[in-house]
Amino acid sequence: MKFEATVQYPADLATVTAMLVDPEYLEFRIRKLGVEVLEQSVTGEPGAPRIRVRAVVPQTMIPANYRRFVPAALKLTLIEAWQPKAGDRSPTGTMTVEFDGLPARASASFRLDGTPSGCERHYNGDVTANVPLIGKKLETAAVGALTEVVRAEQAAAAEYLSR
């Protein structure tokens, strides 16, 4: 199932780019989501970082009618891989989310663009759940959950930038 979302940031492109790959902000935004972080890292070359987060999704983030289909302690791995910036091209990258013990994943490309009021990160991707009979319903629920995560990231970024 297709997934598209936009996060608006109230700061310029350079400030937001630096914030998004800062380990301090990474910890802040994850904590705001309410997930238990098992490990996190920012590696890679300057200008092309790779962010990796292992976390446990709380049962409260899973719609009640789908909880019986997922492990009690649902673990996920999130990876953001930024591409080296070339010239005046906007920063771009990819994001993937995979779940332990669940045949589901989300993947998207992203791009940061400057706007008159700050900048935006545009996500364009897919959510797949290879579960017989209920896969499409799980995908729909996952897209809804990703939309909530995007809203939470936008709020976390605004709070972080206002400090």
KERO-461624 format. One record per residue (C-alpha): x negated, y, z. Coordinates in steps of 0.1 Angstrom, whole numbers, plus 5000, padded with zeros to 4 digits. Last residue first. Layout:
N
XYZ/...
# end
This chain:
163
485452525229/487852605201/486152365177/486852075200/490552155204/491052205167/489151885160/491251685185/494451815170/493451725135/492251385146/495551325164/497451415132/495251175112/495750905137/499450945135/499350915097/497150605101/499950455124/502550515097/500350355071/499950065094/503650025099/504150025061/501349765057/502849545084/506249555066/504449465034/502649175050/505749035067/506548725047/503048585045/500348805062/497748955039/497849305052/496449575029/496149945034/494850155005/493150484999/493050854994/491851075023/491451455019/489451645045/490352015046/488452335052/488652675070/491452935064/490653025028/489952655020/486752455017/486952105006/485851785023/486351455004/487451115015/487650765000/489850515016/489950165030/492350005054/492249645064/494449345074/493948975078/493948995116/491548815139/489149105142/490449415124/488849615096/488849995091/487050145061/486150505053/484350625022/482350945015/482451295001/480851635008/481951894983/479651934953/477552254953/474352064945/474451694954/475551594988/474451254998/477451025003/478950975037/479750625049/482450605076/482850275092/485650165116/485549825132/488649715150/489449495180/493049385189/493049275225/496449095226/495848955191/498349065165/501648905152/503548925186/502849295187/504749365155/508249445169/506749665196/504949895172/501149885179/499650185196/500950065230/499049745226/495749945230/493449915200/489949795211/486949975196/483949925174/482750245158/480250285129/479250625114/476850625084/475150945077/474151075042/472951435046/470151325070/469550955063/471450675080/472750615115/475550735137/476550475163/479450365184/480150075207/482949915226/485250225226/488550175243/491250365223/493150665236/492950875204/491451155224/488650935234/487950865198/487851235190/485451315219/483051025212/482751135175/482351495186/479351405207/477951175180/477951475155/478851355120/482251525119/480851835136/478151905110/480651875082/483152095101/480552375106/479352365070/482852365055/484152655075/486352625106/490052575114/490152205102/493052065082/493351685079/494951555047/496551215041/497050955014/497650585018/498750344991/500050005000/
# end
